[in-house]
Amino acid sequence: MFTSKANSIFQDVIKTYHIKNTVDQPFTNIYDKSTNLLEHLLYRKCWIDTVQWHYEDIIRDPQIDPVAALKLKRQIDASNQDRTDMVEYIDSYFLEEYKHVTPKENATINTESPAWGIDRLSILALKIYHMNEEATRKDASESHRNACQKKLDILLEQRVDLSTAIDTLLNDIKKGDKYMKVYKQMKMYNDDELNPVLRSQK
């Protein structure tokens, strides 16, 4: 199943990041784009998510310097754009993969594309990793660990359900029971012409 591969890659990314555990570390993709494009995209996607997860931790520091916070906000904005771009790249991969499939006459479209489901799966991998840290944290109280273990159990169940849904969707597209489209996100706040504040600076 596709999601078995994706979940394994996401876990590898998160473990690799936490060896150095800093947002400033260099990124190296272990998958070659020319020979393992899908794996390359998945690895990059989860790395972006992992760095952003820790950006979000840092910016919530109540003692953060305002200048540093503004710089970090810009980094988060850029990371969000990278995340969106990667989702579209992954969807483009599946469009190419299934371009020869003719949808059946009664084929339907899903509420979200495969890659947006994969986006949720990547974030879920991060939730599971960090909730497991809390459930096993030695310096936490037993009640804290027990509460986190209950949350972890739910997250693990959610990963099974989401993985099943993504695999089913891809199989339905392959069979022609579903069809997909890629809608560019058309974000407006980063565009010099569409954001009135940026437009006024020109």
matplotlib code that plots the C-alpha trace (Angstrom):
import matplotlib.pyplot as plt

x = [0.0, 1.1, 0.7, 2.9, 5.8, 4.7, 4.4, 7.8, 9.4, 7.8, 9.1, 12.6, 12.5, 11.3, 13.9, 16.7, 15.6, 15.7, 19.3, 20.4, 17.0, 17.5, 15.6, 18.9, 20.3, 21.0, 18.6, 19.7, 17.2, 18.2, 16.1, 17.3, 14.7, 15.4, 15.0, 12.7, 10.6, 7.6, 9.9, 11.9, 8.7, 7.4, 10.8, 11.0, 7.3, 7.7, 11.0, 9.2, 6.4, 8.9, 10.9, 7.7, 6.4, 9.5, 9.1, 5.7, 7.1, 9.7, 7.4, 5.1, 7.9, 6.4, 9.9, 10.8, 12.5, 10.0, 12.5, 13.3, 9.6, 9.0, 11.8, 10.4, 7.0, 8.5, 10.1, 6.8, 5.1, 7.8, 7.5, 3.7, 4.3, 6.8, 4.3, 1.6, 3.9, 4.9, 1.3, 0.7, 3.9, 2.7, -0.8, 0.9, 2.8, -0.5, -2.1, 0.7, 0.6, -3.1, -3.3, -4.2, -7.1, -10.5, -12.9, -16.1, -19.3, -20.5, -17.1, -17.1, -14.5, -13.3, -13.6, -9.8, -7.0, -4.7, -1.8, -3.9, -4.7, -0.9, -0.3, -2.5, -0.7, 2.6, 1.4, -0.1, 3.3, 4.7, 1.8, 2.4, 6.2, 5.8, 2.9, 4.9, 7.7, 5.2, 3.8, 7.2, 8.8, 10.6, 10.3, 6.6, 4.0, 2.3, -1.1, 0.5, 2.0, -1.3, -3.3, -0.8, -0.8, -4.6, -4.2, -1.4, -3.7, -6.3, -3.6, -2.4, -6.0, -6.4, -3.3, -4.8, -8.1, -6.5, -4.0, -6.9, -8.8, -5.9, -5.1, -8.8, -8.9, -5.8, -7.2, -10.5, -8.7, -6.7, -10.0, -11.7, -14.3, -12.9, -11.2, -9.0, -8.1, -5.3, -6.5, -3.7, -4.2, -4.2, -2.9, -3.5, -1.5, 2.0, 1.1, 2.2, -0.9, -3.5, -2.5, -3.6, -0.9, 1.9, 0.3, 0.3, 4.1, 4.9]
y = [0.0, 3.5, 4.8, 2.1, 3.7, 7.2, 6.6, 4.9, 7.9, 10.4, 8.5, 8.4, 12.2, 13.0, 10.8, 12.3, 15.8, 15.1, 13.9, 17.5, 18.9, 22.4, 24.4, 25.7, 22.4, 21.8, 19.6, 16.6, 14.5, 10.9, 10.1, 11.0, 13.1, 11.4, 7.8, 8.1, 11.1, 10.3, 9.3, 12.5, 14.6, 12.8, 13.2, 16.9, 17.5, 16.0, 17.9, 21.1, 20.1, 19.1, 22.3, 24.3, 22.3, 23.6, 27.1, 27.1, 26.0, 28.7, 31.6, 30.8, 31.6, 34.5, 35.9, 35.9, 39.1, 41.0, 41.4, 37.7, 37.0, 39.0, 37.3, 33.9, 34.9, 35.6, 32.2, 30.5, 32.3, 31.1, 27.6, 27.6, 28.5, 25.7, 23.3, 24.3, 24.0, 20.5, 19.4, 20.6, 18.8, 15.5, 15.9, 16.6, 13.3, 11.4, 13.3, 12.1, 8.6, 8.1, 10.3, 7.2, 6.3, 7.2, 8.0, 6.0, 7.8, 7.9, 8.7, 11.3, 13.8, 13.6, 16.5, 16.7, 15.6, 12.7, 15.1, 17.1, 13.8, 13.1, 16.5, 15.5, 12.2, 14.0, 16.3, 13.3, 11.6, 14.6, 14.6, 10.9, 11.4, 14.2, 12.7, 9.6, 11.7, 13.2, 9.7, 8.4, 11.6, 10.6, 14.0, 14.2, 13.0, 9.7, 11.4, 13.4, 10.4, 8.4, 11.3, 11.6, 7.8, 8.0, 10.8, 8.8, 5.8, 7.9, 9.4, 5.9, 4.9, 8.1, 7.2, 3.8, 5.4, 8.2, 5.7, 3.5, 6.4, 7.6, 4.2, 3.7, 7.0, 6.2, 2.8, 4.4, 6.9, 4.0, 2.1, 5.2, 5.3, 8.7, 11.5, 14.3, 17.8, 20.1, 23.6, 26.0, 27.6, 31.1, 32.5, 36.3, 37.6, 37.0, 38.6, 42.2, 42.8, 41.0, 42.1, 45.8, 46.4, 45.2, 46.9, 50.3, 49.9, 49.8]
z = [0.0, -0.8, 2.8, 4.2, 2.2, 3.1, 6.8, 6.9, 5.1, 7.4, 10.5, 9.0, 8.3, 11.9, 13.5, 11.2, 12.1, 15.9, 15.7, 15.6, 16.6, 15.3, 12.7, 11.3, 10.2, 6.5, 4.6, 2.5, 0.6, 0.6, -2.4, -5.9, -7.8, -11.1, -10.0, -6.9, -7.5, -5.3, -2.4, -3.0, -2.8, 0.3, 2.1, 1.3, 2.3, 5.7, 6.3, 5.6, 8.1, 10.7, 10.6, 10.7, 13.7, 15.6, 14.2, 15.8, 19.1, 19.1, 18.2, 21.2, 23.6, 25.7, 26.1, 22.4, 21.2, 19.0, 16.2, 16.3, 16.3, 13.2, 11.4, 12.4, 11.2, 7.8, 7.9, 8.8, 5.9, 3.5, 4.9, 4.4, 0.8, 0.4, 2.0, -0.4, -3.3, -2.3, -2.0, -5.6, -6.8, -5.2, -6.7, -10.1, -9.7, -9.2, -12.2, -14.3, -12.8, -13.7, -16.8, -19.0, -16.7, -18.2, -15.4, -15.5, -16.4, -12.8, -11.4, -8.6, -7.2, -3.6, -1.1, -1.1, -3.4, -2.5, -1.6, 0.8, 2.6, 2.5, 4.0, 7.0, 7.2, 7.5, 10.2, 12.0, 12.0, 13.9, 16.4, 17.1, 17.5, 20.0, 21.8, 22.3, 23.8, 26.3, 27.1, 28.0, 29.5, 32.6, 34.3, 33.8, 36.3, 35.9, 35.3, 32.5, 30.9, 31.2, 29.6, 26.8, 26.2, 25.8, 23.2, 21.5, 21.2, 19.4, 17.1, 16.1, 15.4, 13.3, 11.3, 10.4, 9.4, 7.3, 5.7, 4.7, 3.3, 1.2, -0.1, -1.0, -2.8, -4.9, -5.8, -6.8, -9.0, -10.6, -11.3, -12.7, -9.8, -8.7, -10.6, -9.3, -10.2, -8.9, -7.9, -7.3, -3.9, -5.2, -2.0, -2.0, 1.0, -0.6, -3.9, -4.5, -6.6, -4.6, -1.0, -0.7, 1.9, -0.3, -3.3, -1.5, -1.0, -4.7]

ax = plt.figure().add_subplot(projection="3d")
ax.plot(x, y, z, "-o")
ax.set_aspect("equal")
plt.show()
